[in-house]
Amino acid sequence: MKPALYAIIDDREAPPPEIERLIGDVYYGDVLRRRRRYVDEMIAAAAGADDVIVLRSEEDTERLVRRIQSARGDNLWLRLPLLAAPLNLSKLDFLIRKMRFALEPMILAPVFEDDVPMVLLSQDAIGLLLAKPGKERRAFILSIAPEAANVSHGVEFVDLRKPEALRLFLSGATEPRAFNDLSVDRGIFVKSSTDVEKMKAEHDFSNLAPPEMRRFLLPTFGYEERDGVASYRMEHLRIPDAALQFVLGTLSTEHFEQLLDQFFDFIRSRSREDVGRKAVRECGTVQILDKMDKRLRAFADTKEHANLDAMLQAGGFREGMQGLERRATTLIRTALDEHDSSYLAFSHGDPCLSNILFDRRIGLIRLIDPRGASTREDALMHPLYDIAKLAHSICGGYDFINNALFSVEVDADLRLELVQNRGGAPSWVAEIFRSRLSAEGWDFAQVRAVEASLFLSMLPLHREHPRKLLGFALTASKIIEELEGLS
């Protein structure tokens, strides 16, 4: 009878101060990757074990030690310290499944100062769990290492206590859309998809962009089409996206202002096509209002719409989805009518925080994943659109909702209320953003009206996540109520 394999996800160690400044006062396992907590990714990767145990406190450790002591048979204990992060989680599942056939201790990576992922027999597992971080744990590991086999099977681990390793780990944290495949090969980021037209438009966008704008973009190269799949390449920058830093609460006022400085420099760098106010209004109607209406009409025939509508009506929004769309339409049309620009702007089309790589050490931003364009005309959009995309991250908390970092509660009037994790972004974030909008000559109410359209437009795109639908709808309702209160 083969021994049982137990996976221990060890998340007890507090990040050092220089790492806490990057990720906030959280466990390593709470860091977000691909819209999931790192600890949840590791639990899923360890599903091939007979059981998975997560350690976050000394009480957890004491319970596990008692369990190991009382267990019968020659069990195997795979300890995965979360400070040792695998860069290729897709291969980790296979490696873990192979570990159940271990006949001796196994080391899965080079020793990081005083820690390493290991497969151990019972007594050694207890010894390692009880060893104090630092010299004691290092000495214990080095006493076992000479008799342990070294295995990796292509799984590379990095030490998250080192800032550069953390940046490398987080730089792979962006979740590809359903039709995309992302990979990194020797410093080159490769994106591929069966949506050939979309890939071609994304690749062409940076080459079409005006020279003043290109410094904010990652240049694309190496476009290929093969067997119905298109791909292109970019430099792989080891910089986390701004959304991760935003939801973890690690952006100071200074960093946030640096981000806005760069973003509005990007906005000013967009080339313009003077077409007159009437044409701008017509373009906004098509790109903003008609898009929302078309998507909501398609969404209306789905069971997810019916469920969401019933939830809203039961939660105090008596007119449901129909009422939200009607009220939003009035506000958006007013905003487009009152907007006084006479030009269309060469636009990124989706500069939300998750599409902005931000190195706050030097105040650098690079925008990724544009809407795409194969001609200059394809990239011309209503001037408010790019700004509203950033607003729906900063003011609307899109990234909290998209990463499932929210709850829905019932207030004193039995009305549904969305509550973002840890209170969401601090109040000074929206205040600084609103002040900057005014200084740059943009109307806050007009930007927020377009922002409301974005939350409603994305409902049919997230049908596979019904809980998010409620979060988006409640956020749209909050924006609508705020704007109606200003009129």
C-alpha positions as CSV (number, residue, x, y, z in Angstrom):
1,M,0.0,0.0,0.0
2,K,1.5,3.3,-1.1
3,P,1.8,6.0,1.6
4,A,-0.6,8.9,1.9
5,L,0.7,12.3,0.7
6,Y,-0.3,15.4,2.6
7,A,0.4,18.9,1.3
8,I,1.2,21.6,3.8
9,I,0.7,25.2,2.5
10,D,2.8,27.1,5.0
11,D,1.9,30.8,5.1
12,R,3.0,31.6,8.6
13,E,6.0,33.9,7.9
14,A,5.4,37.6,7.9
15,P,6.9,39.5,4.9
16,P,10.0,41.6,5.7
17,P,9.4,45.4,5.8
18,E,10.7,46.0,2.2
19,I,8.1,43.5,0.9
20,E,5.3,44.7,3.1
21,R,5.8,48.1,1.5
22,L,5.1,46.5,-1.9
23,I,2.1,44.2,-1.0
24,G,0.7,45.8,2.2
25,D,0.1,44.3,5.6
26,V,-1.1,40.9,4.4
27,Y,0.0,37.3,4.2
28,Y,1.9,36.2,1.1
29,G,-1.0,34.0,0.3
30,D,-3.4,37.0,0.1
31,V,-1.5,38.5,-2.9
32,L,-3.7,38.4,-6.0
33,R,-2.7,36.6,-9.2
34,R,-5.0,36.0,-12.1
35,R,-8.0,37.2,-10.0
36,R,-7.3,34.6,-7.4
37,R,-5.4,34.7,-4.1
38,Y,-2.0,33.1,-4.3
39,V,-2.9,30.7,-1.5
40,D,-6.0,29.5,-3.4
41,E,-3.9,28.9,-6.5
42,M,-1.5,26.7,-4.4
43,I,-4.4,24.8,-2.8
44,A,-5.8,24.0,-6.3
45,A,-2.3,23.0,-7.5
46,A,-2.0,20.6,-4.5
47,A,-5.4,18.9,-5.2
48,G,-3.6,15.7,-6.2
49,A,-2.5,15.2,-2.6
50,D,-4.7,13.2,-0.1
51,D,-5.3,16.3,1.9
52,V,-4.2,20.0,1.9
53,I,-3.5,21.8,5.2
54,V,-3.0,25.6,5.3
55,L,-0.9,27.0,8.2
56,R,-1.2,30.7,9.3
57,S,-0.7,30.6,13.0
58,E,1.1,28.7,15.8
59,E,-2.3,27.2,16.7
60,D,-2.5,25.7,13.2
61,T,1.0,24.4,13.7
62,E,0.3,22.7,17.0
63,R,-2.8,21.0,15.6
64,L,-0.8,19.7,12.6
65,V,2.0,18.4,14.8
66,R,-0.5,16.5,16.9
67,R,-2.0,15.1,13.7
68,I,1.4,13.9,12.4
69,Q,2.3,12.3,15.7
70,S,-1.0,10.4,15.8
71,A,-1.0,9.4,12.1
72,R,-0.5,5.7,11.3
73,G,1.8,4.4,8.5
74,D,4.6,5.9,6.6
75,N,3.0,9.1,5.4
76,L,4.6,11.7,3.3
77,W,4.4,15.4,4.1
78,L,5.0,17.9,1.3
79,R,5.7,21.4,2.9
80,L,5.2,24.3,0.4
81,P,6.3,27.5,2.1
82,L,4.5,30.4,0.3
83,L,7.6,32.6,0.5
84,A,9.0,30.1,-2.1
85,A,6.8,30.9,-5.1
86,P,6.5,28.7,-8.2
87,L,6.7,30.7,-11.4
88,N,5.0,28.0,-13.5
89,L,2.0,26.7,-11.5
90,S,0.8,24.7,-14.4
91,K,3.6,22.3,-13.9
92,L,3.4,22.2,-10.1
93,D,0.3,20.0,-10.1
94,F,2.1,17.2,-12.0
95,L,5.2,17.5,-9.7
96,I,3.1,17.2,-6.6
97,R,1.3,14.1,-7.9
98,K,4.7,12.4,-8.5
99,M,5.7,13.1,-5.0
100,R,3.4,10.4,-3.6
101,F,5.9,7.9,-5.0
102,A,8.8,9.3,-3.0
103,L,10.9,6.8,-1.0
104,E,13.0,9.4,0.7
105,P,13.1,13.1,1.5
106,M,12.8,15.2,-1.7
107,I,13.9,18.9,-2.2
108,L,12.0,20.7,-5.0
109,A,14.2,23.7,-5.4
110,P,17.6,25.1,-4.3
111,V,17.6,26.2,-0.6
112,F,16.6,29.8,-0.2
113,E,18.8,30.9,2.8
114,D,16.6,29.1,5.4
115,D,13.7,27.5,3.5
116,V,12.8,25.3,0.6
117,P,9.8,23.2,-0.6
118,M,10.4,19.6,0.6
119,V,8.8,16.2,0.9
120,L,9.5,14.7,4.4
121,L,8.8,11.7,6.5
122,S,6.8,12.3,9.7
123,Q,9.6,13.0,12.2
124,D,11.5,15.3,9.9
125,A,8.2,17.1,9.0
126,I,7.6,17.8,12.7
127,G,11.2,19.0,13.1
128,L,11.0,21.4,10.2
129,L,7.6,22.8,11.3
130,L,8.9,23.5,14.8
131,A,12.2,25.0,13.7
132,K,12.4,28.8,14.1
133,P,12.9,30.9,10.9
134,G,16.5,31.8,10.3
135,K,19.6,29.9,11.5
136,E,17.7,27.2,13.3
137,R,15.5,26.3,10.2
138,R,18.5,26.6,7.9
139,A,20.5,24.2,10.0
140,F,17.7,21.7,10.1
141,I,17.2,21.8,6.3
142,L,21.0,21.5,5.7
143,S,21.1,18.4,8.0
144,I,18.5,16.7,5.8
145,A,19.6,18.0,2.4
146,P,22.6,15.6,1.8
147,E,20.2,12.6,1.9
148,A,17.4,14.2,0.0
149,A,16.9,13.8,-3.8
150,N,16.7,17.0,-5.8
151,V,13.7,17.2,-8.1
152,S,12.1,20.0,-10.0
153,H,10.7,18.8,-13.3
154,G,10.9,22.3,-14.7
155,V,9.2,24.1,-11.8
156,E,11.2,27.2,-10.9
157,F,10.7,28.7,-7.5
158,V,11.7,32.2,-6.4
159,D,12.1,33.7,-2.9
160,L,9.4,36.3,-2.3
161,R,11.4,37.9,0.4
162,K,13.4,39.5,-2.3
163,P,11.7,42.5,-4.0
164,E,12.9,41.6,-7.5
165,A,11.6,38.0,-7.1
166,L,8.2,39.4,-6.0
167,R,8.1,41.7,-9.0
168,L,8.9,38.8,-11.3
169,F,6.2,36.7,-9.6
170,L,3.6,39.5,-9.9
171,S,4.5,40.4,-13.4
172,G,2.8,37.1,-14.5
173,A,-0.3,37.9,-12.5
174,T,-2.5,39.3,-15.2
175,E,-5.3,36.9,-16.2
176,P,-5.6,36.3,-19.9
177,R,-9.1,36.6,-21.4
178,A,-10.7,33.3,-22.2
179,F,-9.5,33.2,-25.8
180,N,-5.9,34.2,-25.1
181,D,-2.8,32.2,-24.2
182,L,0.1,34.0,-22.5
183,S,3.7,32.7,-22.1
184,V,7.1,34.1,-21.3
185,D,10.3,33.0,-23.1
186,R,13.6,34.5,-22.1
187,G,12.4,37.9,-21.4
188,I,9.8,38.0,-24.3
189,F,6.1,38.0,-23.6
190,V,4.1,36.0,-26.2
191,K,0.4,36.5,-26.6
192,S,-1.6,34.2,-28.9
193,S,-5.3,33.7,-29.7
194,T,-7.6,32.1,-32.2
195,D,-9.2,35.6,-32.6
196,V,-6.9,36.5,-35.4
197,E,-8.5,39.8,-36.2
198,K,-8.2,41.0,-32.6
199,M,-4.5,39.9,-32.3
200,K,-3.7,41.7,-35.6
201,A,-5.4,44.9,-34.3
202,E,-3.6,44.8,-31.0
203,H,-0.2,44.3,-32.7
204,D,-0.8,47.1,-35.2
205,F,-2.0,49.6,-32.6
206,S,1.4,50.6,-31.2
207,N,2.8,51.1,-34.7
208,L,-0.1,53.3,-35.6
209,A,0.1,55.4,-32.4
210,P,1.6,58.9,-32.8
211,P,5.3,59.2,-31.7
212,E,4.4,61.3,-28.6
213,M,2.2,58.5,-27.4
214,R,4.4,55.5,-28.0
215,R,6.5,56.1,-24.9
216,F,3.5,55.0,-22.8
217,L,3.0,51.7,-24.8
218,L,4.9,48.4,-24.9
219,P,6.1,48.0,-28.5
220,T,4.8,44.9,-30.3
221,F,6.7,42.8,-32.8
222,G,7.0,39.3,-34.3
223,Y,3.4,39.0,-35.5
224,E,2.6,35.5,-36.8
225,E,-0.4,33.5,-38.0
226,R,-0.3,29.7,-38.0
227,D,-3.0,27.1,-38.1
228,G,-5.7,29.5,-37.2
229,V,-3.8,31.0,-34.3
230,A,-2.3,34.5,-34.3
231,S,0.4,35.7,-31.9
232,Y,2.7,38.7,-31.3
233,R,5.5,39.5,-28.9
234,M,6.4,42.2,-26.4
235,E,9.2,42.8,-23.9
236,H,8.4,41.1,-20.6
237,L,8.7,43.8,-18.0
238,R,8.9,42.6,-14.4
239,I,6.4,45.2,-13.2
240,P,3.1,44.4,-11.5
241,D,0.0,46.0,-12.9
242,A,-1.5,49.0,-11.0
243,A,-4.7,47.1,-10.2
244,L,-2.8,44.7,-7.9
245,Q,-1.1,47.6,-6.1
246,F,-4.4,49.4,-5.9
247,V,-6.5,46.6,-4.3
248,L,-3.7,45.7,-1.9
249,G,-3.6,49.3,-0.6
250,T,0.1,49.8,-1.3
251,L,-0.2,53.0,-3.3
252,S,0.7,56.1,-1.2
253,T,-0.6,59.5,-2.1
254,E,2.8,60.3,-3.7
255,H,2.7,57.1,-5.8
256,F,-0.9,57.7,-6.8
257,E,-0.2,61.2,-8.0
258,Q,2.8,59.9,-9.9
259,L,0.5,57.4,-11.6
260,L,-2.0,60.2,-12.5
261,D,0.8,62.5,-13.7
262,Q,1.8,59.8,-16.2
263,F,-1.7,58.9,-17.2
264,F,-2.7,62.5,-18.0
265,D,0.6,62.9,-19.9
266,F,-0.6,60.0,-21.9
267,I,-4.1,61.6,-22.4
268,R,-2.4,64.8,-23.7
269,S,-0.2,62.8,-26.0
270,R,-3.2,61.4,-28.0
271,S,-3.4,62.8,-31.5
272,R,-6.7,64.5,-32.4
273,E,-9.0,64.5,-35.4
274,D,-11.1,67.7,-35.5
275,V,-14.6,66.7,-36.6
276,G,-16.9,69.2,-34.9
277,R,-19.1,68.8,-31.8
278,K,-22.0,67.2,-33.7
279,A,-19.7,64.4,-35.0
280,V,-18.2,63.9,-31.6
281,R,-21.6,63.6,-30.0
282,E,-22.7,61.1,-32.7
283,C,-19.5,59.0,-32.2
284,G,-20.2,59.0,-28.4
285,T,-23.7,57.8,-29.0
286,V,-22.4,54.8,-31.1
287,Q,-19.4,53.9,-29.0
288,I,-20.9,54.4,-25.6
289,L,-24.7,54.5,-25.6
290,D,-25.5,52.2,-28.5
291,K,-22.9,49.7,-27.3
292,M,-24.4,49.6,-23.8
293,D,-27.9,49.2,-25.3
294,K,-26.9,46.4,-27.7
295,R,-25.1,44.4,-25.0
296,L,-28.0,44.8,-22.5
297,R,-30.5,43.7,-25.1
298,A,-28.5,40.5,-25.7
299,F,-28.2,40.0,-22.0
300,A,-31.9,40.4,-21.4
301,D,-32.7,37.0,-22.9
302,T,-30.5,35.1,-20.5
303,K,-31.2,33.3,-17.2
304,E,-28.5,35.4,-15.6
305,H,-30.3,38.6,-16.4
306,A,-33.5,37.1,-14.9
307,N,-31.8,36.1,-11.7
308,L,-30.0,39.5,-11.4
309,D,-33.2,41.4,-12.1
310,A,-35.0,39.4,-9.4
311,M,-32.2,40.0,-6.9
312,L,-32.2,43.7,-7.5
313,Q,-36.0,44.1,-7.1
314,A,-35.9,42.0,-3.9
315,G,-33.1,44.1,-2.7
316,G,-34.8,47.5,-2.9
317,F,-34.3,48.4,-6.6
318,R,-37.9,48.0,-7.6
319,E,-37.5,48.9,-11.3
320,G,-34.7,46.3,-11.6
321,M,-32.4,46.2,-14.6
322,Q,-34.9,48.1,-16.8
323,G,-34.9,51.0,-14.4
324,L,-31.1,51.1,-14.2
325,E,-30.7,51.2,-18.0
326,R,-33.4,53.8,-18.4
327,R,-31.9,56.1,-15.8
328,A,-28.3,55.5,-17.1
329,T,-29.4,56.3,-20.6
330,T,-30.8,59.7,-19.6
331,L,-27.6,60.6,-17.8
332,I,-25.3,59.4,-20.5
333,R,-27.2,61.2,-23.2
334,T,-27.0,64.4,-21.2
335,A,-23.3,64.0,-20.7
336,L,-22.7,63.5,-24.4
337,D,-24.9,66.5,-25.3
338,E,-23.1,68.8,-22.9
339,H,-19.6,67.7,-23.7
340,D,-17.9,70.4,-25.7
341,S,-15.0,68.7,-27.4
342,S,-14.9,69.1,-31.2
343,Y,-12.3,66.3,-31.8
344,L,-11.9,62.5,-31.6
345,A,-8.9,61.1,-29.9
346,F,-6.5,58.3,-30.9
347,S,-7.4,56.1,-27.9
348,H,-6.1,53.0,-26.1
349,G,-9.7,51.9,-25.5
350,D,-9.1,50.0,-22.2
351,P,-6.7,51.8,-19.9
352,C,-8.1,50.4,-16.6
353,L,-5.6,49.8,-13.8
354,S,-5.2,46.1,-14.7
355,N,-3.9,47.2,-18.1
356,I,-1.4,49.7,-16.7
357,L,2.0,48.4,-15.6
358,F,3.3,50.8,-12.9
359,D,6.8,50.9,-11.5
360,R,6.4,53.3,-8.6
361,R,10.1,53.4,-7.9
362,I,10.6,55.6,-10.9
363,G,7.0,56.6,-11.7
364,L,6.9,54.7,-15.0
365,I,3.7,53.4,-16.7
366,R,3.3,51.2,-19.7
367,L,-0.2,50.5,-21.1
368,I,-0.9,47.0,-22.4
369,D,-3.9,45.2,-24.0
370,P,-5.3,48.0,-26.1
371,R,-8.7,47.7,-27.8
372,G,-6.6,47.5,-31.0
373,A,-6.7,49.2,-34.4
374,S,-5.6,48.3,-37.9
375,T,-6.1,51.8,-39.3
376,R,-5.8,55.2,-37.6
377,E,-9.6,55.7,-38.0
378,D,-10.2,52.5,-36.0
379,A,-8.5,54.0,-33.0
380,L,-10.4,57.3,-33.0
381,M,-12.8,57.4,-30.0
382,H,-14.8,59.9,-28.0
383,P,-12.3,61.8,-25.8
384,L,-14.0,60.8,-22.6
385,Y,-13.7,57.1,-23.2
386,D,-10.1,56.4,-22.0
387,I,-10.6,58.7,-18.9
388,A,-13.8,56.9,-18.0
389,K,-12.0,53.6,-18.2
390,L,-9.5,54.7,-15.5
391,A,-12.4,56.2,-13.5
392,H,-14.2,52.9,-13.3
393,S,-11.1,51.4,-11.6
394,I,-10.4,54.4,-9.3
395,C,-13.9,55.7,-8.4
396,G,-16.0,52.6,-9.2
397,G,-13.7,50.0,-7.7
398,Y,-13.8,47.8,-10.8
399,D,-10.7,45.8,-9.8
400,F,-12.2,45.0,-6.3
401,I,-15.3,43.5,-8.0
402,N,-13.4,41.8,-10.8
403,N,-11.1,40.1,-8.3
404,A,-14.1,39.1,-6.1
405,L,-12.9,41.3,-3.3
406,F,-16.3,42.5,-2.1
407,S,-19.4,41.4,-0.2
408,V,-23.0,42.3,-0.6
409,E,-24.8,43.3,2.6
410,V,-28.3,44.4,3.6
411,D,-28.6,47.8,5.1
412,A,-31.0,49.1,7.7
413,D,-33.7,49.7,5.0
414,L,-33.3,46.1,3.7
415,R,-31.6,47.4,0.6
416,L,-28.6,45.7,-1.0
417,E,-25.3,47.4,-0.5
418,L,-21.9,46.5,-2.0
419,V,-19.0,46.6,0.4
420,Q,-15.4,46.4,-1.0
421,N,-12.8,44.5,1.0
422,R,-11.1,46.5,3.7
423,G,-13.3,49.4,2.9
424,G,-12.1,49.7,-0.7
425,A,-9.8,52.5,-1.7
426,P,-9.3,55.3,0.8
427,S,-11.4,58.4,0.3
428,W,-8.4,60.5,-0.7
429,V,-8.1,58.5,-3.9
430,A,-11.3,59.7,-5.4
431,E,-10.7,63.2,-4.1
432,I,-7.3,63.5,-5.7
433,F,-8.7,62.0,-9.0
434,R,-11.6,64.4,-9.1
435,S,-9.3,67.4,-8.4
436,R,-7.0,66.3,-11.1
437,L,-9.9,65.9,-13.6
438,S,-10.9,69.5,-12.9
439,A,-7.3,70.8,-13.3
440,E,-7.0,69.0,-16.6
441,G,-10.3,70.5,-17.8
442,W,-12.5,67.4,-17.7
443,D,-16.0,67.4,-16.3
444,F,-16.4,64.9,-13.4
445,A,-20.1,64.2,-13.9
446,Q,-19.6,63.5,-17.6
447,V,-16.8,61.1,-16.9
448,R,-18.9,59.2,-14.3
449,A,-21.8,59.0,-16.7
450,V,-19.7,57.2,-19.2
451,E,-18.3,55.1,-16.3
452,A,-21.8,53.9,-15.5
453,S,-22.2,52.8,-19.1
454,L,-19.0,50.7,-18.7
455,F,-20.3,48.8,-15.7
456,L,-23.6,48.0,-17.4
457,S,-22.0,47.1,-20.7
458,M,-19.8,44.5,-19.1
459,L,-22.7,42.5,-17.6
460,P,-23.0,40.1,-20.5
461,L,-19.2,39.6,-20.6
462,H,-19.2,38.1,-17.1
463,R,-22.2,35.8,-17.2
464,E,-20.0,32.9,-15.9
465,H,-19.5,34.8,-12.6
466,P,-23.0,35.7,-11.4
467,R,-21.8,37.2,-8.2
468,K,-19.8,39.8,-10.2
469,L,-23.0,40.7,-12.1
470,L,-24.6,41.9,-8.9
471,G,-21.4,43.8,-7.9
472,F,-21.4,45.6,-11.3
473,A,-25.1,46.4,-11.2
474,L,-24.9,47.8,-7.7
475,T,-21.9,50.0,-8.6
476,A,-23.8,51.3,-11.7
477,S,-26.7,52.1,-9.5
478,K,-24.5,54.0,-7.0
479,I,-23.0,56.1,-9.8
480,I,-26.5,56.8,-11.2
481,E,-27.8,57.9,-7.8
482,E,-24.8,60.1,-7.2
483,L,-25.2,61.8,-10.6
484,E,-29.0,62.3,-10.1
485,G,-28.2,64.0,-6.8
486,L,-25.9,66.5,-8.6
487,S,-28.6,67.5,-11.1
